[in-house]
């Protein structure tokens, strides 16, 4: 089975979740939360999760093309990192303390869902531990993402997104998230 057929078959149940009668939830305040898998490596692509975090967000949409959003997330605990260039005897553990971000959010909406882009700025605090030595880091950088949301009812949306959260030195923090948001 080729990739296009597999993607089409996997997307079909998600498309059926939306209702054609609820297309106008694209203006006003919204709040939400979700879970993100975080990949830390030297590439902007997402390979395997290095860590997990929970996040909450809130925002306001003036119209589909003009909106703002703030986010806050916390890590779920220490996770082992497998980075190129480390000796096989070294165990590198990372703990994401928190991150915060502010985004400009533009979206294109139809009757069943939305495609959206996030452009903004993010700050991340994390600790790295190797051989019983722990070092705390804090860094901030430009952040961007792309998402796909499905309208479940008049107020509720299910979203899946990819974000290039921050770049710290030569390592990228990229995320894949699943979130729910409630539109007022």
C-alpha positions in Angstrom: 0.0 0.0 0.0 1.5 3.3 -0.9 1.8 6.2 1.5 -1.0 8.3 0.0 -3.5 5.5 0.3 -2.4 4.8 3.9 -2.8 8.5 4.8 -6.2 8.7 3.2 -7.4 5.6 5.1 -6.1 6.9 8.4 -7.7 10.3 7.9 -11.1 9.1 6.9 -12.4 8.4 10.5 -11.1 11.8 11.6 -13.0 13.6 8.8 -16.2 12.0 9.9 -15.9 13.5 13.4 -16.7 17.0 12.1 -20.2 18.3 11.6 -21.1 20.4 8.6 -23.4 22.6 10.8 -20.7 24.0 13.0 -18.3 26.0 10.8 -18.5 29.4 12.6 -16.5 28.9 15.7 -13.6 30.9 14.4 -14.1 34.2 16.4 -13.8 34.9 20.1 -11.9 33.5 23.1 -10.7 29.9 23.4 -8.9 27.7 26.0 -7.5 24.3 25.7 -5.0 21.7 26.8 -3.2 18.6 25.5 -0.1 16.4 25.5 3.0 16.7 23.4 5.8 14.3 22.5 9.1 16.2 22.4 12.0 15.2 20.2 15.4 16.7 21.0 18.1 16.2 18.3 20.1 18.0 15.7 17.4 17.9 13.1 14.1 19.9 12.6 12.4 16.6 11.8 10.6 14.5 14.4 12.2 11.1 14.8 11.3 9.6 18.2 10.0 11.2 21.4 12.7 12.1 23.8 10.3 13.4 26.5 6.6 14.2 27.1 4.9 17.3 28.4 1.4 18.5 29.2 0.3 22.0 28.1 -2.5 24.5 28.5 -3.3 27.4 26.2 -5.6 30.4 25.8 -6.2 32.8 23.0 -8.5 35.1 21.1 -9.5 35.0 17.4 -10.7 38.2 15.9 -11.2 36.5 12.5 -9.6 33.5 10.8 -6.5 35.4 9.8 -5.9 37.4 13.0 -5.5 35.7 16.4 -3.1 35.5 19.3 -2.4 32.6 21.7 -0.3 32.0 24.8 0.8 28.6 26.0 2.4 27.0 29.1 3.7 23.5 29.4 5.4 21.3 31.9 7.5 18.1 31.5 6.4 14.8 32.8 9.8 13.7 34.3 13.3 12.7 33.4 13.8 10.9 30.1 17.0 9.4 28.6 18.3 11.2 25.6 20.1 9.3 22.8 22.2 12.0 21.0 24.9 11.5 18.4 28.5 12.0 19.6 28.1 10.6 23.2 30.2 7.8 24.5 28.1 4.6 24.9 28.9 4.6 28.6 27.4 8.1 29.2 23.8 8.2 30.2 22.2 11.6 29.5 19.0 12.4 31.2 16.8 15.5 30.4 14.0 17.0 32.4 11.9 19.7 30.9 10.8 21.9 33.7 8.5 24.2 31.7 8.0 26.2 28.6 6.0 29.3 27.7 5.2 30.7 24.3 3.2 33.5 22.6 2.0 33.0 19.1 0.3 34.7 16.2 -2.3 32.2 14.9 -3.8 32.3 11.4 -6.2 29.7 10.2 -8.3 28.6 7.3 -11.6 27.2 8.3 -14.3 25.1 6.5 -17.3 23.1 7.7 -15.4 20.2 9.2 -12.0 21.6 10.3 -9.2 24.1 10.2 -5.6 24.3 9.1 -3.6 26.7 11.1 -0.1 28.2 11.4 1.6 29.4 14.6 4.4 32.0 14.5 5.9 33.3 17.7 8.4 33.2 20.5 9.1 30.5 23.1 11.1 30.1 26.3 12.1 26.7 27.7 13.7 25.7 31.0 15.2 22.3 31.3 17.9 20.3 33.2 20.4 17.9 31.8 22.1 15.3 34.0 25.0 13.0 33.1 27.2 11.0 35.5 25.4 12.6 38.6 26.2 16.1 37.4 23.0 18.2 36.7 23.0 21.5 34.8 20.0 23.8 34.4 19.4 25.6 31.1 17.1 28.3 30.0 16.8 29.5 26.4 14.4 31.3 24.1 14.0 31.5 20.4 11.6 32.0 17.4 9.0 29.2 17.4 6.6 28.1 14.6 4.1 25.3 14.0 1.4 23.9 11.7 -1.8 22.3 12.9 -4.9 20.6 11.7 -8.1 20.9 13.8 -11.4 19.0 13.5 -14.6 20.7 14.6 -16.4 18.2 17.0 -19.3 20.5 17.9 -20.2 24.2 18.1 -17.5 24.8 20.8 -15.1 21.9 20.8 -12.2 21.2 18.5 -9.6 18.4 18.3 -6.2 19.5 17.1 -3.0 17.8 15.9 0.1 19.9 15.4 3.8 19.9 14.7 5.9 22.7 16.3 9.5 23.6 16.1 9.5 24.9 19.7 13.0 26.2 20.2 16.6 25.7 19.0 19.2 25.4 21.8 22.7 25.5 20.5 22.8 22.8 17.9 19.7 20.9 19.2 16.1 21.4 18.1 13.2 20.9 20.4 10.3 19.7 18.1 6.9 18.6 19.3 4.0 16.6 18.0 0.8 17.5 20.0 -2.8 16.4 20.4 -5.0 19.0 22.0 -8.6 19.9 22.6 -9.8 23.5 22.7 -13.1 25.0 23.7 -14.4 28.1 21.8 -16.6 30.5 23.7 
